[in-house]
Amino acid sequence: MSTAERTLPETAWRSRERLAWLVVIGAFLAFCTLLVAVPYGAYQFIQRATVAEGAEVQGTRGKTTVEIAGSQQPPLAVLEGSSQQLSEGSILRTDNAQAAVTFFDDSMVTLFPDSKLSIQRLRSPRFDWSEQDNQIALTLFEGGRIRVQVAEGRNRPIQFVVYSEQAVAPQGGIVLAPGSYAIETTRDMTHVSVRGGSATVQGQTGGSVQLGEGERAEVALGQAAQGPFPARRNILKNSDFQNTTSAVPISSGPLAEAWFVESIQGGDGGTVDGTVEVEHLGTSRALHFYRTDSQANHGQTAAVQVMDERVADYLSLLLRFDVQIVYQALSGGGVQSSEFPIIVRVDYMDGSGATRTWTHGFYAQNDAGYNVVDGEKIPLDTVYRFETDLTSVLVDPQLIYNIRFYASGWDWEVYVSEVELIAQ
């Protein structure tokens, strides 16, 4: 018998032995893998599994339209005093309306007029053993304004995120801790103000901004979040008159960025218009109102800014400016107390949708002894600082249409500077 014939069975046996060991080892490794993977997978399922939650919108003013996710029906109308259940993917629109949304964890969002809000995510953990947070994610579209009240959470913390065009997922977003917040979006900017609590604001680039109570951040399109700033901000555009359009005194037309001039003659046959120009006054720029040779005929010249600013959610609207009357021909505010050498006027919409007007005049002399209403006397040729909170003098203001400074009466020379409308 040859050597090859004697060794063949031994080689086959060793091959079968090696295979057996491989099977045993493989089975053992598979057992170990399952021993770890099954509990780990179960743990991960328990931790990560979620269920969809709901919310409810209630109309508080006007008609809010609601698109229910997955519904083939036309958008629903939620009228004042009525309500509608919401789910993930629902979209709310308030044209000239206002609505309140209450979420499953008692958090709330108030939508102000001309806002569009999408409910992206409403989730809670499926199992009580889960360590995950409740989740609410919203998207506020351009031109919207909301007030957010994040609850402490019934049984677990809440992860509350608001997105906008400037703070968009996945890199951007506004993460809100329990507290109260105001969020507003425009075409170019998202404003986030913290009334109570704390927030983390992240733009499309750069790092995040941490906000505490009384602080504000701004996020421009495609840029990093900026801040923190004080929550109070000036909502007037170009209120320091830096970007001028006209280099000479004018009676009508564009004066500076966001400001234009208009002149009105009375019915007494006058033809002399007043003028306005931007001049340096000390370290500031001022509106200079001037009129002469009127021959005691009525005239009115105004510098106007159209605002169309929603103001219902502001806690205060502090209007302040400096005024200096250099010359005044007509006494007081005239016979009807409507022709002061300088008047500030705010046209606005109240809660019922009606248009209202608030005015306040200034004068330096009243030699004729006219009865003065809605006006105050200030020293002649002296800078006088005026401040008032419009929320205390306007009637339920919802929208400010415009603000104007105008001189009215006969002849005058007046300066207005350091203008601000500080909202908080």
C-alpha positions as CSV (number, residue, x, y, z in Angstrom):
1,M,0.0,0.0,0.0
2,S,1.4,3.4,-1.0
3,T,1.9,6.4,1.4
4,A,-0.8,8.5,-0.4
5,E,-3.4,5.7,0.2
6,R,-2.5,5.6,3.9
7,T,-2.8,9.4,4.5
8,L,-6.0,10.2,2.5
9,P,-8.5,9.1,5.3
10,E,-6.5,11.1,7.9
11,T,-6.7,14.3,5.7
12,A,-10.4,13.9,5.2
13,W,-10.9,13.4,8.9
14,R,-9.0,16.5,9.7
15,S,-11.0,18.5,7.2
16,R,-14.2,17.3,8.8
17,E,-12.9,18.1,12.2
18,R,-11.9,21.6,11.1
19,L,-15.4,22.1,9.6
20,A,-17.0,21.0,12.8
21,W,-15.0,23.4,14.9
22,L,-15.9,26.2,12.5
23,V,-19.5,25.4,12.8
24,V,-19.3,25.3,16.6
25,I,-17.3,28.6,16.7
26,G,-19.7,30.2,14.2
27,A,-22.7,29.0,16.3
28,F,-21.1,30.4,19.4
29,L,-20.4,33.8,17.8
30,A,-23.9,33.9,16.4
31,F,-25.3,33.1,19.9
32,C,-23.1,35.9,21.4
33,T,-24.3,38.3,18.7
34,L,-27.9,37.5,19.3
35,L,-27.4,37.6,23.0
36,V,-26.2,41.2,22.6
37,A,-28.2,42.3,19.5
38,V,-31.6,41.2,20.6
39,P,-31.7,43.0,24.0
40,Y,-29.9,46.0,22.4
41,G,-32.3,46.2,19.5
42,A,-35.2,45.9,22.0
43,Y,-33.7,48.6,24.1
44,Q,-33.2,50.9,21.1
45,F,-36.8,50.2,20.0
46,I,-38.1,51.1,23.4
47,Q,-36.0,54.2,23.5
48,R,-36.7,55.5,20.0
49,A,-40.2,54.3,19.1
50,T,-42.6,57.3,19.0
51,V,-46.3,57.8,18.5
52,A,-47.9,60.8,16.7
53,E,-49.6,63.3,19.0
54,G,-52.2,66.0,18.3
55,A,-52.9,69.6,18.8
56,E,-56.0,71.9,18.7
57,V,-56.4,75.3,17.1
58,Q,-59.0,77.7,18.3
59,G,-60.0,80.9,16.5
60,T,-59.7,84.0,18.6
61,R,-60.3,86.6,15.9
62,G,-61.5,86.5,12.3
63,K,-61.2,83.3,10.1
64,T,-58.2,81.0,10.2
65,T,-57.8,78.5,7.4
66,V,-56.4,75.0,8.2
67,E,-55.1,72.4,5.8
68,I,-55.2,69.0,7.5
69,A,-52.4,66.7,6.5
70,G,-53.5,63.8,4.3
71,S,-57.0,65.2,3.8
72,Q,-58.4,65.6,0.3
73,Q,-60.9,68.2,1.5
74,P,-60.6,71.9,0.9
75,P,-59.0,73.9,3.7
76,L,-61.2,74.3,6.8
77,A,-62.3,77.6,8.2
78,V,-61.8,78.0,11.9
79,L,-63.9,81.0,13.1
80,E,-63.7,83.0,16.3
81,G,-64.8,80.7,19.1
82,S,-64.6,77.5,17.1
83,S,-61.8,74.9,17.2
84,Q,-60.2,72.1,15.0
85,Q,-58.0,69.1,15.8
86,L,-54.6,69.2,14.2
87,S,-52.0,66.5,13.3
88,E,-48.5,66.4,11.9
89,G,-48.3,68.2,8.5
90,S,-51.2,70.5,9.1
91,I,-50.8,74.1,7.9
92,L,-52.5,77.2,9.4
93,R,-53.0,80.6,7.8
94,T,-54.2,83.7,9.5
95,D,-54.9,86.5,7.0
96,N,-56.7,89.2,9.0
97,A,-57.2,86.7,11.9
98,Q,-55.7,85.4,15.1
99,A,-55.6,81.9,16.5
100,A,-54.2,79.9,19.4
101,V,-52.8,76.4,19.1
102,T,-52.6,74.2,22.2
103,F,-50.3,71.1,21.9
104,F,-50.5,67.8,23.6
105,D,-48.0,68.8,26.3
106,D,-49.8,72.1,27.1
107,S,-47.4,74.2,25.2
108,M,-49.1,77.0,23.3
109,V,-48.6,79.1,20.2
110,T,-50.5,82.3,19.3
111,L,-50.6,83.1,15.6
112,F,-51.0,86.8,14.8
113,P,-52.5,88.1,11.6
114,D,-50.8,87.4,8.2
115,S,-49.0,84.4,9.5
116,K,-48.5,80.9,8.0
117,L,-47.4,78.0,10.3
118,S,-46.7,74.4,9.4
119,I,-46.7,71.7,12.1
120,Q,-43.8,69.5,11.2
121,R,-43.6,67.1,14.1
122,L,-45.8,66.2,17.1
123,R,-44.3,63.1,18.8
124,S,-44.0,61.5,22.2
125,P,-42.2,58.2,23.2
126,R,-44.2,55.1,22.7
127,F,-43.0,53.6,26.0
128,D,-42.8,55.1,29.4
129,W,-39.3,53.5,29.8
130,S,-38.0,55.7,27.0
131,E,-35.5,58.4,28.0
132,Q,-36.4,60.5,24.9
133,D,-38.1,63.9,25.1
134,N,-41.4,64.9,23.7
135,Q,-40.9,66.6,20.3
136,I,-42.6,69.5,18.7
137,A,-41.3,71.1,15.5
138,L,-42.9,74.0,13.6
139,T,-42.0,76.1,10.6
140,L,-42.9,79.8,10.5
141,F,-43.1,81.2,7.0
142,E,-42.1,84.7,5.7
143,G,-44.1,87.5,7.2
144,G,-45.3,85.6,10.2
145,R,-45.3,86.4,13.9
146,I,-46.0,84.0,16.7
147,R,-45.8,84.0,20.5
148,V,-44.6,80.7,21.9
149,Q,-45.2,79.4,25.4
150,V,-43.2,76.2,26.0
151,A,-44.6,74.2,28.9
152,E,-42.5,72.4,31.5
153,G,-43.9,69.1,30.3
154,R,-46.2,66.7,32.1
155,N,-44.1,63.6,32.4
156,R,-40.9,64.4,30.5
157,P,-39.0,67.3,29.0
158,I,-40.0,68.8,25.6
159,Q,-37.7,69.4,22.6
160,F,-39.4,72.4,21.0
161,V,-37.9,73.7,17.7
162,V,-39.1,76.4,15.4
163,Y,-37.7,76.7,11.8
164,S,-37.9,79.6,9.4
165,E,-36.4,80.4,6.0
166,Q,-33.4,81.9,7.7
167,A,-33.1,79.2,10.3
168,V,-33.8,76.0,8.4
169,A,-33.1,72.4,9.1
170,P,-30.8,70.5,9.3
171,Q,-28.1,73.0,10.3
172,G,-30.4,75.8,11.5
173,G,-33.3,76.2,13.9
174,I,-34.5,77.9,17.1
175,V,-34.5,75.5,20.1
176,L,-36.7,76.8,22.9
177,A,-36.6,75.8,26.6
178,P,-39.7,76.1,28.8
179,G,-40.6,79.8,28.7
180,S,-42.2,82.6,26.6
181,Y,-40.9,83.8,23.3
182,A,-41.7,86.1,20.4
183,I,-40.6,85.0,16.9
184,E,-41.1,87.1,13.8
185,T,-40.0,86.6,10.2
186,T,-39.6,88.9,7.2
187,R,-38.3,88.4,3.8
188,D,-34.7,88.9,5.0
189,M,-34.7,88.3,8.7
190,T,-35.9,86.2,11.6
191,H,-36.2,87.9,15.0
192,V,-36.2,85.9,18.2
193,S,-37.0,87.5,21.5
194,V,-36.9,85.8,24.9
195,R,-39.4,87.0,27.5
196,G,-38.8,84.2,29.9
197,G,-36.6,81.1,29.6
198,S,-33.7,80.5,27.2
199,A,-33.2,79.8,23.5
200,T,-30.5,78.5,21.1
201,V,-30.6,80.2,17.7
202,Q,-28.7,78.7,14.7
203,G,-28.6,80.2,11.2
204,Q,-27.6,78.5,8.0
205,T,-23.9,79.1,8.7
206,G,-21.7,79.9,11.7
207,G,-22.2,79.1,15.3
208,S,-25.3,79.3,17.5
209,V,-26.4,82.2,19.8
210,Q,-27.5,81.5,23.3
211,L,-30.3,83.8,24.6
212,G,-31.5,84.5,28.1
213,E,-34.5,86.5,29.4
214,G,-34.7,89.9,27.9
215,E,-32.4,89.1,25.0
216,R,-32.9,88.9,21.2
217,A,-31.2,87.4,18.2
218,E,-31.4,88.1,14.5
219,V,-30.8,85.6,11.7
220,A,-30.4,86.9,8.1
221,L,-30.9,84.7,5.1
222,G,-27.8,82.5,4.4
223,Q,-25.9,84.0,7.4
224,A,-25.0,83.1,11.0
225,A,-27.3,84.1,13.9
226,Q,-26.3,87.5,15.4
227,G,-26.7,88.5,19.1
228,P,-27.5,88.5,21.8
229,F,-29.0,92.0,21.7
230,P,-31.4,93.6,24.1
231,A,-35.0,92.4,23.4
232,R,-36.1,96.0,22.7
233,R,-35.6,97.1,19.1
234,N,-36.4,100.1,17.0
235,I,-39.0,99.1,14.4
236,L,-38.8,102.4,12.5
237,K,-36.6,102.2,9.3
238,N,-33.8,104.8,8.8
239,S,-35.0,106.7,11.9
240,D,-31.7,108.6,12.0
241,F,-32.2,109.9,8.4
242,Q,-28.8,108.7,7.2
243,N,-29.8,107.5,3.8
244,T,-31.1,110.7,2.2
245,T,-32.8,110.9,-1.2
246,S,-33.2,114.7,-1.6
247,A,-30.3,117.0,-1.0
248,V,-32.4,120.2,-1.0
249,P,-35.6,121.3,0.9
250,I,-38.7,119.7,-0.8
251,S,-42.4,120.1,-0.5
252,S,-43.3,116.6,-1.8
253,G,-41.6,113.4,-2.9
254,P,-39.0,111.0,-1.4
255,L,-36.8,112.6,1.3
256,A,-34.8,109.7,2.6
257,E,-34.9,105.9,2.7
258,A,-38.4,104.9,4.0
259,W,-39.5,108.6,4.3
260,F,-41.5,110.8,1.9
261,V,-42.8,114.4,2.1
262,E,-46.3,115.6,1.3
263,S,-47.8,119.1,1.5
264,I,-51.4,120.1,1.7
265,Q,-53.0,123.5,1.3
266,G,-56.1,124.5,3.2
267,G,-59.2,126.0,1.6
268,D,-58.3,129.6,2.4
269,G,-56.6,130.3,-0.9
270,G,-53.0,129.9,0.2
271,T,-50.3,128.8,-2.3
272,V,-47.1,128.7,-0.2
273,D,-46.0,125.2,0.6
274,G,-43.7,124.3,3.5
275,T,-40.5,122.3,3.0
276,V,-38.6,119.6,4.7
277,E,-35.0,118.6,4.5
278,V,-32.5,116.6,6.5
279,E,-29.9,118.7,8.3
280,H,-27.2,118.1,10.8
281,L,-28.2,119.2,14.3
282,G,-25.3,118.8,16.6
283,T,-24.2,115.2,16.3
284,S,-27.5,114.1,14.9
285,R,-29.4,114.4,11.7
286,A,-32.8,116.1,12.0
287,L,-35.9,116.8,9.9
288,H,-36.0,120.5,9.3
289,F,-39.6,121.9,8.7
290,Y,-39.7,125.4,7.3
291,R,-42.4,127.8,6.0
292,T,-42.5,131.5,5.6
293,D,-44.5,134.3,3.8
294,S,-47.7,132.3,4.2
295,Q,-49.8,135.5,4.6
296,A,-51.6,133.8,7.5
297,N,-52.9,131.1,5.1
298,H,-53.1,127.5,6.3
299,G,-50.6,124.9,5.1
300,Q,-49.5,121.5,6.2
301,T,-46.2,119.7,5.4
302,A,-45.4,116.2,6.6
303,A,-42.6,113.6,6.7
304,V,-44.2,110.2,6.6
305,Q,-43.1,106.6,7.0
306,V,-45.4,103.8,5.9
307,M,-44.9,100.9,8.3
308,D,-47.7,98.3,8.1
309,E,-46.3,96.8,11.3
310,R,-48.1,94.2,13.3
311,V,-47.8,95.2,17.0
312,A,-50.4,93.2,18.8
313,D,-47.9,91.1,20.7
314,Y,-45.6,93.8,21.9
315,L,-45.6,94.5,25.6
316,S,-44.5,98.1,25.0
317,L,-44.1,100.6,22.1
318,L,-42.0,103.4,23.3
319,L,-42.1,106.4,20.9
320,R,-39.4,109.0,21.6
321,F,-37.8,111.9,19.7
322,D,-36.3,115.3,20.2
323,V,-38.2,118.4,19.0
324,Q,-37.1,122.0,18.8
325,I,-39.4,124.9,17.8
326,V,-37.4,127.8,16.5
327,Y,-40.3,129.9,15.3
328,Q,-44.1,129.7,15.4
329,A,-46.5,132.2,13.9
330,L,-50.0,130.8,14.7
331,S,-50.8,130.8,18.5
332,G,-51.1,127.4,20.3
333,G,-52.8,124.9,18.0
334,G,-55.1,127.4,16.3
335,V,-58.8,127.9,16.8
336,Q,-59.5,124.2,16.5
337,S,-56.4,123.0,18.3
338,S,-55.3,121.2,15.1
339,E,-52.6,123.5,13.7
340,F,-49.5,123.1,15.9
341,P,-46.1,124.0,14.5
342,I,-45.2,120.3,14.9
343,I,-47.5,117.2,15.4
344,V,-46.8,113.5,15.6
345,R,-49.5,111.3,14.2
346,V,-50.0,107.5,14.3
347,D,-52.6,105.8,12.1
348,Y,-53.4,102.3,13.2
349,M,-55.9,99.5,13.2
350,D,-57.6,98.4,16.4
351,G,-58.8,95.0,17.5
352,S,-62.2,95.4,15.7
353,G,-60.5,96.2,12.4
354,A,-61.3,99.9,12.6
355,T,-58.8,102.6,11.6
356,R,-57.9,105.0,14.3
357,T,-55.6,108.0,14.6
358,W,-53.6,109.3,17.6
359,T,-52.0,112.8,17.5
360,H,-49.9,114.9,19.9
361,G,-49.0,118.5,19.1
362,F,-46.3,120.8,20.4
363,Y,-46.3,124.6,20.6
364,A,-44.0,127.3,22.1
365,Q,-46.4,130.2,22.3
366,N,-50.1,130.8,22.7
367,D,-50.4,134.5,22.8
368,A,-54.0,134.4,21.5
369,G,-55.1,132.2,24.4
370,Y,-56.6,129.4,22.3
371,N,-58.0,126.3,24.0
372,V,-55.4,123.6,23.5
373,V,-56.4,119.9,23.2
374,D,-53.9,117.1,22.6
375,G,-50.9,119.4,22.7
376,E,-48.3,120.6,25.1
377,K,-46.2,123.7,25.5
378,I,-42.4,123.4,25.3
379,P,-39.7,126.1,25.6
380,L,-39.0,128.1,22.4
381,D,-35.7,127.2,20.6
382,T,-34.8,124.5,23.1
383,V,-34.4,120.8,22.4
384,Y,-37.3,119.0,24.1
385,R,-37.2,115.2,24.7
386,F,-40.6,113.5,24.2
387,E,-41.4,109.9,25.3
388,T,-44.6,108.0,25.5
389,D,-45.6,104.3,25.5
390,L,-48.1,103.9,22.6
391,T,-49.6,100.8,24.2
392,S,-51.0,103.1,26.9
393,V,-52.5,105.8,24.5
394,L,-53.6,103.7,21.5
395,V,-56.8,101.7,21.7
396,D,-56.1,97.9,21.3
397,P,-53.5,98.5,18.6
398,Q,-53.0,95.6,16.1
399,L,-51.3,97.2,13.1
400,I,-49.6,100.5,12.7
401,Y,-50.2,101.8,9.2
402,N,-47.8,104.8,9.3
403,I,-46.2,107.5,11.4
404,R,-45.9,111.1,10.4
405,F,-44.4,114.3,11.7
406,Y,-46.1,117.3,10.3
407,A,-46.1,121.1,10.7
408,S,-49.4,122.8,10.4
409,G,-50.6,126.4,10.6
410,W,-49.0,129.5,9.2
411,D,-45.3,130.0,9.3
412,W,-43.0,127.7,11.3
413,E,-39.4,126.5,11.7
414,V,-39.0,123.2,13.6
415,Y,-36.4,120.4,14.0
416,V,-37.2,116.8,14.8
417,S,-34.4,114.3,15.6
418,E,-33.4,111.2,17.5
419,V,-36.6,109.4,16.4
420,E,-37.2,105.9,17.7
421,L,-40.1,103.5,18.1
422,I,-38.8,100.9,20.5
423,A,-40.8,97.7,20.6
424,Q,-40.5,94.9,23.2
